Amino acid sequence: MKTSPLIVRDARRTDRDAIVASNLSLAIETEGKQLDPRVVGRGVDRALESDDRLRYWVAEREGRILGQSAVSREWSDWRCGWIWWLQSVYVVDEARGLGVFRALHSHIRDEARRTPDVIGLRLYVEHENHRAQKTYEALGMTPGGYLVFEELWPERFGLSD
């Protein structure tokens, strides 16, 4: 890897293909899931159209995207504020261990701290992804004490506007 500076910035529409590719790789690596690229592409398109849905940031060096993270928002009525959920966290293989996610996390955390009604950050991680868990703990994050339960309807994936 070159030693030129790492730049963290808001994602742009021109980053779409890199984000889609990273999301597809992320699903395979972390969950062994082969996602439909058309559905992921439409999902990324929608996010890039409106950051109220999902807001992406990318980390790049010399014009090449090396990592990404996104934030979705959850309103906490118990705490009267927004919790930003980090998701779609991905760093290309050759850039892992070089501080790419640390830079993304720092940038997003700083922005969240500057936003008065944001009260914290959360993320979920696969039980077996111990490397990621160690990374998150090194950044000061702690297990939240929750398990995530879900009910998904795959027949609806990519249908909603």
C-alpha positions as a printed Julia matrix, in Angstrom:
161×3 Matrix{Float64}:
   0.0     0.0    0.0
   1.21    3.46  -0.81
   1.77    5.95   1.99
  -0.33    8.75   0.5
  -3.04   10.04   2.84
  -6.23    8.14   3.46
  -9.28   10.3    2.76
 -12.63    9.62   4.41
 -15.58   11.28   2.72
 -19.28   10.98   2.05
 -20.0     8.49  -0.7
 -21.03    9.82  -4.09
 -23.1     8.3   -6.86
 -19.87    7.57  -8.73
 -18.89    5.22  -5.87
 -21.91    3.01  -6.51
 -20.17    0.1   -8.24
 -17.43   -0.09  -5.6
 -20.02   -0.06  -2.81
 -22.08   -2.78  -4.49
 -18.97   -4.93  -4.99
 -17.96   -4.45  -1.35
 -21.44   -5.34  -0.11
 -21.44   -8.52  -2.19
 -18.0    -9.48  -0.83
 -19.07   -8.63   2.71
 -22.07  -10.99   2.53
 -19.93  -13.85   1.23
 -17.11  -13.34   3.73
 -19.16  -12.8    6.88
 -22.29  -14.86   6.31
 -21.55  -17.12   3.37
 -24.45  -15.52   1.48
 -24.51  -14.96  -2.26
 -26.66  -11.84  -2.73
 -28.46  -10.83  -5.91
 -26.3    -8.03  -7.39
 -29.36   -6.41  -8.99
 -31.13   -6.12  -5.64
 -27.99   -4.85  -3.89
 -27.47   -2.36  -6.73
 -30.98   -1.02  -6.38
 -30.54   -0.81  -2.61
 -27.3     1.14  -2.94
 -28.88    3.4   -5.57
 -31.73    4.21  -3.2
 -29.34    4.92  -0.34
 -27.22    7.23  -2.48
 -30.37    9.09  -3.54
 -31.41    9.83   0.05
 -29.17    9.62   3.1
 -32.33    9.43   5.24
 -32.41    5.75   4.24
 -28.75    4.94   4.66
 -25.71    7.16   4.57
 -22.42    5.83   3.22
 -18.87    6.99   3.8
 -15.84    5.68   1.96
 -12.12    5.68   2.69
  -9.92    6.16  -0.33
  -6.28    6.47  -1.17
  -5.13    7.8   -4.54
  -8.69    7.59  -5.84
  -9.14    3.92  -4.93
 -11.83    3.02  -2.4
 -10.29    0.82   0.29
 -13.18    0.7    2.74
 -16.7     1.75   3.47
 -19.23    2.05   6.24
 -22.8     3.18   6.34
 -25.16    4.44   9.01
 -28.84    3.84   9.48
 -30.71    5.63  12.24
 -32.86    4.32  15.07
 -34.91    6.65  17.26
 -34.68    5.79  20.97
 -37.73    6.98  22.83
 -36.11    5.72  26.04
 -33.2     8.09  25.54
 -34.82   10.77  23.36
 -32.21   10.66  20.64
 -30.88    8.95  17.54
 -28.65    5.9   17.63
 -26.54    5.53  14.53
 -26.13    1.9   13.49
 -22.91    1.2   11.62
 -23.49   -1.28   8.82
 -22.04   -2.39   5.5
 -18.6    -2.17   7.1
 -16.04   -3.47   4.63
 -12.32   -3.05   4.01
 -10.67   -4.59   0.95
  -8.46   -7.51   1.84
  -5.08   -5.92   1.06
  -5.9    -2.86   3.2
  -6.95   -4.75   6.33
  -4.92   -3.99   9.4
  -3.79   -0.64   7.99
  -6.21    1.58   9.92
  -8.87    1.98   7.23
 -11.81    1.09   9.45
 -10.26    3.03  12.33
 -10.29    6.13  10.08
 -13.88    5.49   8.98
 -15.04    4.91  12.56
 -13.25    8.02  13.81
 -14.78   10.17  11.07
 -18.31    8.85  11.64
 -17.97    9.05  15.42
 -16.77   12.66  15.2
 -19.7    13.56  12.98
 -22.12   11.83  15.34
 -20.65   13.66  18.34
 -21.12   16.98  16.5
 -24.8    16.17  15.92
 -26.59   17.04  19.18
 -29.48   14.57  18.9
 -27.24   11.57  18.17
 -26.73    9.71  21.44
 -24.5     6.84  20.38
 -23.25    4.29  17.89
 -24.16    0.63  17.56
 -23.4    -2.21  15.21
 -24.05   -5.88  14.95
 -21.41   -8.47  14.2
 -21.56  -12.17  13.44
 -20.83  -14.36  16.48
 -17.89  -16.02  14.76
 -16.29  -12.84  13.38
 -13.75  -12.57  16.18
 -11.34  -10.38  14.21
 -14.03   -7.72  13.74
 -15.07   -7.98  17.39
 -11.5    -7.31  18.5
 -11.33   -4.33  16.16
 -14.55   -2.85  17.57
 -13.41   -3.4   21.15
 -10.07   -1.71  20.38
 -12.07    1.34  19.26
 -13.83    1.52  22.63
 -17.05   -0.24  21.67
 -18.49   -2.85  24.03
 -21.06   -5.62  23.57
 -24.52   -4.13  23.99
 -26.05   -7.12  25.71
 -28.66   -7.73  23.02
 -29.32  -10.56  20.62
 -30.83   -9.64  17.26
 -33.97  -11.5   16.22
 -35.49  -11.05  12.82
 -38.25  -12.07  10.49
 -37.35  -11.42   6.87
 -39.46  -11.9    3.74
 -37.05  -12.61   0.85
 -39.86  -12.54  -1.7
 -40.09   -8.8   -1.05
 -36.38   -8.01  -1.39
 -35.89   -5.16  -3.82
 -39.6    -4.55  -4.39
 -40.27   -1.54  -2.18
 -39.81    2.05  -3.18
